[in-house]
Amino acid sequence: MIWKKLLLALTTLSTAVIAAAQEEPSAFNMTRGVTEISRDAYDMHMLLFWICVAIGVGVFGVMTWSLIRHRRSRGAKAAKFSENTVVEVVWTVIPVLILVGVAVPATALLLKTNAESPNPDVVVDVHGSQWKWEYVYPDEGISFFSNLSSASRDASQLGAKESPADAPNYLLDVDNPLVVPAGKDVRLRITSDDVIHAWWVPQLGFKKDAVPGQFNNIDVHIGEPGTYRGQCAELCGSGHAYMPVVVEAVSPEAYTEWVAQQKQAAAQEAEKASAPYSREVAMSQGKKVYESACASCHQSNGQGIEGTFPALEGGEITTGPVEGHLNIVIHGSEKNPVMQAYGDQLSDREIAAVVTYERNAWSNDTGDLVTPEAVEAAR
C-alpha cells in the first residue's frame, strides 16, 4: 500500500510540475527565443529532456518494480552469477545508439549556429571592455558606448535611496542599446579591448566570447521588433555584474530613421569638437567623454564606488598636479590594473577635454584648462 501511495504522490508532483512549466515556461525551462537558432536550440533541448525522462522512468521503474517484486518479505532470494554477456552487450549498445541518434541533430544544429550569411544587411563590431560595450557600425560610420543605466547603478550602491526592486530592469538596462533592423540579416563581429568577455542574449539563442585580438562572428535574424536583454556571461572582473546587453530590434523604416539621427548627432558633435578650443568647449566635450568612458566606474556624480573605484570629486588625482592626472588617463594605473589606459582609445583633444572636465566638475574647481598640446607632450 505504501508503494502505491508513493507512486501516486510522484505522479501527482510530476503532473503539477509539467503543467506549471507549460503555463509559464520561463519559470522552469530555458528561453525559447525569437530567432530560428534559438527555437531550434529549444526544440533540441526539449528532445533531449524527454529522452532523459524516458530513460529515467525506465531505469527507476525497473528498480522500483524489482524492489517491490523481489523484497525479502516475499521470500525472494538473491541469484548468484558473475556475468551475463547478453545483458552487458545490451546495456552497452543501447546507450551508444542513443548517443549517436542525439549527436546527429545536435551536430547539424551546431553547424547551423556557426553558419554565416554571404551578404549580411548590417554589420556591427561589438567591443567588450571593462565594463561596458562599444558598438561600431563600420558601414554607417556610427559608434557609441553602451553603459549600465544610472538607475540600476545608483540602486546597486550601499545606502542607496532606491532599492533594486525600484529600478526598472535592474542591472539589465543601458543608456544606449544596440539597435538592429528586424527581418534583416545582422552580423555581429565580437571582440574585446582588454580581458575575455562574453556577449549573451538568451532570447537570441547564443553566447559568443569576446576575446582580445580576434573577432568571433555570429549572424542574427530577428523576425519581429522587440527589446531583448542579456549580459556579459564571462567573469571579467569586479564590474562583471554591471555589464548588461540590450538589443532593440526595430522595423527597417525605423532603423533607417535611427541611422540618420545618429549621423546627424555625430556631425553636430564633430562640429563642436572642431570648434576653437576653449574652457566652455572643453567642459561640454569632456562631459560627453566622461559619461561614455568613465561614468560606468566613477559614477556620473564623480563619487565612485567605495572600496572599488575612487571618487573623482575632491580626489587626490583630480585635484593634484595635472601631470599625474594626464599620466593615469593616458597610461593607466600600475597599482590598479582596473584603470584602463585610454591613450589608444581617445584622441588628444578628447583626453584634454575629459581631464579638464574632471578637474572642474562637481565641487572640483582647479580652474585648469588642459590643452591637446599638453596631452601630446605627456604621451
C-alpha positions as CSV (number, residue, x, y, z in Angstrom):
1,M,0.0,0.0,0.0
2,I,2.8,2.4,0.9
3,W,4.4,1.9,-2.6
4,K,1.1,2.8,-4.3
5,K,0.8,6.0,-2.2
6,L,4.4,6.9,-3.1
7,L,3.9,6.3,-6.8
8,L,0.6,8.3,-6.7
9,A,2.4,11.2,-5.0
10,L,5.3,11.2,-7.5
11,T,2.8,11.1,-10.4
12,T,0.8,14.0,-8.9
13,L,4.0,16.0,-8.4
14,S,5.3,15.4,-11.9
15,T,1.9,16.3,-13.4
16,A,1.9,19.6,-11.4
17,V,5.5,20.5,-12.5
18,I,4.8,19.8,-16.2
19,A,1.5,21.8,-16.0
20,A,3.3,24.7,-14.4
21,A,6.1,24.6,-16.9
22,Q,3.6,24.6,-19.8
23,E,1.8,27.6,-18.3
24,E,5.0,29.6,-17.6
25,P,7.9,28.0,-19.4
26,S,10.5,30.6,-18.3
27,A,9.9,29.7,-14.6
28,F,11.2,26.1,-15.1
29,N,12.8,26.0,-18.6
30,M,15.2,27.7,-20.9
31,T,14.1,30.6,-23.1
32,R,12.6,29.6,-26.5
33,G,13.8,32.8,-28.0
34,V,12.9,34.9,-31.1
35,T,15.4,33.7,-33.7
36,E,15.4,30.5,-35.7
37,I,18.5,29.3,-34.0
38,S,17.1,29.9,-30.5
39,R,13.9,28.0,-31.4
40,D,16.0,25.1,-32.9
41,A,18.1,25.0,-29.7
42,Y,14.9,25.0,-27.6
43,D,13.5,22.1,-29.6
44,M,16.8,20.2,-29.3
45,H,16.8,20.8,-25.5
46,M,13.2,19.5,-25.2
47,L,14.0,16.4,-27.3
48,L,16.9,15.6,-25.0
49,F,14.8,16.4,-22.0
50,W,12.1,13.9,-22.9
51,I,14.7,11.3,-23.9
52,C,16.2,11.7,-20.4
53,V,12.7,11.5,-18.8
54,A,12.0,8.3,-20.7
55,I,15.3,6.8,-19.7
56,G,14.8,7.9,-16.1
57,V,11.3,6.4,-16.0
58,G,12.5,3.1,-17.5
59,V,15.5,2.8,-15.2
60,F,13.8,3.8,-11.9
61,G,10.7,2.0,-12.9
62,V,12.6,-1.3,-13.2
63,M,14.4,-0.6,-10.0
64,T,11.1,0.2,-8.2
65,W,9.5,-2.9,-9.6
66,S,12.5,-5.1,-8.6
67,L,12.5,-3.7,-5.0
68,I,8.8,-4.4,-4.6
69,R,8.6,-7.8,-6.5
70,H,11.8,-9.3,-5.1
71,R,11.7,-8.0,-1.5
72,R,12.8,-10.2,1.4
73,S,9.4,-10.3,3.0
74,R,8.1,-12.2,-0.1
75,G,10.8,-14.8,0.3
76,A,12.9,-13.7,-2.6
77,K,16.5,-15.0,-2.7
78,A,19.3,-13.3,-4.5
79,A,20.6,-15.1,-7.6
80,K,24.3,-15.8,-7.7
81,F,26.0,-15.2,-11.0
82,S,29.2,-13.3,-12.0
83,E,28.4,-12.2,-15.6
84,N,25.8,-12.2,-18.4
85,T,27.2,-11.5,-21.9
86,V,23.8,-10.7,-23.4
87,V,22.9,-8.1,-20.7
88,E,26.3,-6.5,-20.9
89,V,26.1,-6.2,-24.7
90,V,22.5,-4.8,-24.5
91,W,23.4,-2.1,-21.9
92,T,26.4,-1.0,-24.0
93,V,24.8,-1.0,-27.4
94,I,21.6,0.9,-26.4
95,P,23.4,3.9,-24.8
96,V,25.7,4.1,-27.9
97,L,22.7,4.1,-30.2
98,I,21.0,6.8,-28.1
99,L,24.2,9.0,-28.2
100,V,24.6,8.6,-31.9
101,G,21.0,9.3,-32.5
102,V,21.3,12.5,-30.5
103,A,24.7,13.5,-31.9
104,V,23.4,13.7,-35.5
105,P,20.8,16.5,-35.0
106,A,22.9,18.2,-32.3
107,T,25.9,18.5,-34.7
108,A,23.7,19.7,-37.5
109,L,22.3,22.4,-35.2
110,L,25.9,23.4,-34.1
111,L,26.9,23.8,-37.7
112,K,23.8,25.9,-38.4
113,T,24.6,28.1,-35.4
114,N,28.0,28.9,-36.9
115,A,26.8,29.3,-40.5
116,E,27.3,32.8,-41.9
117,S,25.2,34.7,-44.4
118,P,27.2,35.6,-47.6
119,N,25.8,39.1,-47.7
120,P,24.6,40.4,-44.3
121,D,22.4,43.5,-44.4
122,V,24.0,45.1,-41.4
123,V,27.5,44.6,-39.8
124,V,28.2,45.7,-36.2
125,D,31.5,45.4,-34.4
126,V,31.0,44.6,-30.7
127,H,33.8,45.6,-28.4
128,G,33.8,44.5,-24.8
129,S,35.8,46.5,-22.3
130,Q,35.7,46.8,-18.5
131,W,32.8,47.3,-18.0
132,K,30.8,48.4,-21.0
133,W,30.2,47.5,-24.6
134,E,31.1,49.6,-27.6
135,Y,29.1,49.2,-30.8
136,V,30.6,50.2,-34.1
137,Y,28.6,50.3,-37.4
138,P,31.5,50.4,-39.9
139,D,29.3,50.8,-43.0
140,E,27.2,53.6,-41.4
141,G,30.1,55.4,-39.7
142,I,28.3,55.2,-36.3
143,S,29.9,54.2,-32.9
144,F,28.8,54.6,-29.3
145,F,29.3,53.1,-25.9
146,S,26.6,51.2,-24.0
147,N,26.8,51.6,-20.2
148,L,24.7,50.3,-17.4
149,S,21.8,52.7,-16.8
150,S,22.2,55.2,-14.0
151,A,19.1,54.0,-12.2
152,S,20.5,50.5,-11.9
153,R,23.9,51.7,-10.9
154,D,22.5,54.1,-8.2
155,A,20.3,51.4,-6.8
156,S,23.2,49.0,-6.5
157,Q,25.1,51.2,-4.1
158,L,25.1,50.7,-0.4
159,G,22.8,53.1,1.3
160,A,21.1,54.0,-1.9
161,K,17.7,55.8,-1.6
162,E,16.1,53.4,-4.0
163,S,16.2,49.7,-3.7
164,P,17.0,47.4,-6.7
165,A,13.3,46.5,-6.8
166,D,12.5,50.1,-7.7
167,A,14.9,50.2,-10.7
168,P,13.3,49.1,-13.9
169,N,15.1,46.1,-15.4
170,Y,17.6,46.2,-12.6
171,L,21.2,45.5,-13.9
172,L,19.6,44.7,-17.3
173,D,19.2,48.3,-18.7
174,V,21.6,50.5,-20.5
175,D,21.8,54.1,-21.7
176,N,22.5,53.3,-25.4
177,P,21.1,49.9,-26.6
178,L,22.3,48.1,-29.8
179,V,19.7,48.9,-32.5
180,V,19.2,46.5,-35.4
181,P,16.6,46.1,-38.1
182,A,14.0,43.3,-37.6
183,G,13.7,40.9,-40.5
184,K,17.2,41.5,-41.8
185,D,20.5,39.6,-41.5
186,V,22.8,41.2,-39.0
187,R,26.4,40.1,-38.5
188,L,27.9,40.8,-35.1
189,R,31.8,40.7,-35.0
190,I,32.6,40.3,-31.4
191,T,35.9,41.1,-29.8
192,S,37.4,42.6,-26.6
193,D,39.7,45.5,-25.8
194,D,41.1,44.1,-22.6
195,V,40.1,40.8,-20.9
196,I,37.8,38.0,-22.1
197,H,34.1,38.9,-22.0
198,A,31.0,37.1,-23.4
199,W,28.2,38.7,-25.3
200,W,25.0,36.8,-24.3
201,V,21.3,37.5,-25.0
202,P,19.3,34.3,-24.2
203,Q,16.3,35.2,-26.5
204,L,18.7,35.4,-29.5
205,G,19.9,31.8,-28.8
206,F,23.7,32.2,-28.5
207,K,26.6,33.3,-26.4
208,K,29.8,34.4,-28.0
209,D,33.2,35.0,-26.3
210,A,34.8,38.4,-26.8
211,V,38.5,37.6,-26.9
212,P,41.2,40.2,-27.3
213,G,42.9,40.1,-30.7
214,Q,40.3,38.2,-32.6
215,F,36.7,38.5,-33.9
216,N,34.1,35.9,-33.3
217,N,31.3,36.3,-35.8
218,I,27.7,35.4,-35.4
219,D,24.7,36.1,-37.7
220,V,21.4,37.1,-36.2
221,H,18.0,37.3,-37.9
222,I,15.3,38.7,-35.6
223,G,11.9,38.3,-37.1
224,E,9.8,40.7,-35.0
225,P,10.6,44.1,-33.4
226,G,11.2,44.0,-29.7
227,T,13.7,44.6,-26.9
228,Y,15.9,41.7,-25.8
229,R,18.1,41.8,-22.7
230,G,21.2,39.9,-21.7
231,Q,24.6,40.4,-20.0
232,C,28.3,39.5,-20.1
233,A,28.5,35.8,-19.3
234,E,32.2,35.6,-18.6
235,L,33.6,36.6,-15.2
236,C,35.6,39.6,-16.3
237,G,36.3,41.4,-13.1
238,S,34.8,43.3,-10.2
239,G,32.3,45.2,-12.5
240,H,31.1,42.0,-14.2
241,A,27.6,42.3,-12.9
242,Y,27.3,45.8,-14.3
243,M,27.8,45.0,-18.0
244,P,24.4,44.3,-19.5
245,V,23.4,43.9,-23.1
246,V,20.2,45.4,-24.6
247,V,19.2,44.8,-28.2
248,E,16.4,46.8,-29.8
249,A,15.0,45.3,-33.0
250,V,13.1,47.9,-34.9
251,S,11.3,48.0,-38.3
252,P,13.6,48.6,-41.3
253,E,12.0,52.1,-41.7
254,A,12.6,52.9,-38.0
255,Y,16.2,51.7,-38.4
256,T,16.8,53.9,-41.4
257,E,15.5,56.9,-39.4
258,W,17.6,56.0,-36.4
259,V,20.8,55.8,-38.6
260,A,20.0,59.2,-40.0
261,Q,19.5,60.6,-36.5
262,Q,22.8,59.1,-35.3
263,K,24.7,60.5,-38.2
264,Q,23.2,64.0,-37.6
265,A,24.2,63.8,-34.0
266,A,27.7,62.7,-34.8
267,A,28.1,65.5,-37.3
268,Q,27.0,68.0,-34.7
269,E,29.4,66.6,-32.2
270,A,32.2,66.7,-34.8
271,E,31.4,70.3,-35.4
272,K,31.6,71.1,-31.7
273,A,34.8,69.2,-31.4
274,S,36.3,71.2,-34.3
275,A,35.3,74.5,-32.8
276,P,38.1,76.7,-31.3
277,Y,39.3,75.1,-28.1
278,S,38.1,77.0,-25.0
279,R,37.1,76.2,-21.4
280,E,33.4,76.1,-22.4
281,V,34.0,73.8,-25.3
282,A,36.3,71.5,-23.3
283,M,33.8,71.2,-20.5
284,S,31.0,70.3,-22.9
285,Q,33.1,67.7,-24.8
286,G,34.7,66.4,-21.6
287,K,31.3,65.7,-20.0
288,K,30.3,63.6,-23.0
289,V,33.5,61.7,-23.0
290,Y,33.3,61.2,-19.2
291,E,29.7,59.8,-19.4
292,S,30.7,57.3,-22.1
293,A,34.1,56.2,-20.8
294,C,34.3,57.0,-17.1
295,A,30.9,57.2,-15.5
296,S,30.4,53.4,-15.5
297,C,33.1,53.1,-12.8
298,H,33.4,56.5,-11.2
299,Q,29.7,57.4,-11.3
300,S,28.0,60.3,-13.1
301,N,28.4,62.3,-9.8
302,G,32.1,61.6,-9.6
303,Q,31.7,59.9,-6.2
304,G,33.0,56.5,-7.4
305,I,32.2,53.2,-5.6
306,E,33.7,52.9,-2.1
307,G,36.3,50.2,-1.9
308,T,36.4,49.6,-5.7
309,F,36.6,52.8,-7.7
310,P,38.0,56.0,-6.1
311,A,35.9,59.2,-6.0
312,L,37.0,61.9,-8.5
313,E,35.1,64.6,-6.7
314,G,37.8,66.0,-4.4
315,G,40.1,63.2,-5.4
316,E,43.8,63.2,-5.0
317,I,44.4,62.7,-8.7
318,T,41.7,65.2,-10.0
319,T,42.8,68.0,-7.7
320,G,46.5,67.3,-7.7
321,P,49.2,68.0,-10.3
322,V,47.9,68.0,-13.9
323,E,50.8,65.8,-15.0
324,G,49.8,63.0,-12.7
325,H,46.2,63.2,-13.9
326,L,47.2,63.0,-17.5
327,N,49.6,60.2,-16.9
328,I,46.9,57.9,-15.3
329,V,44.3,58.6,-18.0
330,I,46.8,58.1,-20.9
331,H,48.8,55.2,-19.5
332,G,46.5,53.6,-16.9
333,S,47.5,52.6,-13.4
334,E,50.2,50.2,-12.4
335,K,48.8,49.8,-8.9
336,N,45.3,49.2,-10.1
337,P,45.0,47.4,-13.4
338,V,41.3,48.0,-13.4
339,M,42.1,51.6,-14.5
340,Q,42.5,51.3,-18.3
341,A,44.9,53.2,-20.4
342,Y,42.9,55.5,-22.7
343,G,45.9,56.7,-24.7
344,D,45.0,54.5,-27.6
345,Q,41.2,54.9,-27.3
346,L,40.8,58.6,-27.1
347,S,42.3,61.5,-29.1
348,D,44.5,64.2,-27.6
349,R,41.5,66.6,-27.7
350,E,39.2,64.1,-26.0
351,I,41.7,63.4,-23.3
352,A,42.3,67.1,-22.7
353,A,38.6,67.8,-22.6
354,V,37.8,65.0,-20.1
355,V,40.7,65.8,-17.8
356,T,39.6,69.5,-17.9
357,Y,36.0,68.4,-17.1
358,E,37.1,66.2,-14.2
359,R,39.2,68.9,-12.7
360,N,36.4,71.4,-12.8
361,A,33.2,69.4,-12.4
362,W,31.1,68.8,-9.3
363,S,32.8,70.5,-6.3
364,N,36.2,70.5,-8.1
365,D,37.4,73.9,-9.0
366,T,41.0,73.9,-10.0
367,G,40.5,76.4,-12.9
368,D,42.8,74.3,-15.1
369,L,42.3,74.2,-18.9
370,V,44.2,71.2,-20.2
371,T,45.1,71.6,-23.9
372,P,45.6,68.9,-26.6
373,E,49.2,70.1,-26.9
374,A,49.7,69.2,-23.2
375,V,48.3,65.7,-23.8
376,E,50.6,65.2,-26.8
377,A,53.6,66.1,-24.7
378,A,52.5,63.7,-22.0
379,R,52.2,60.7,-24.2
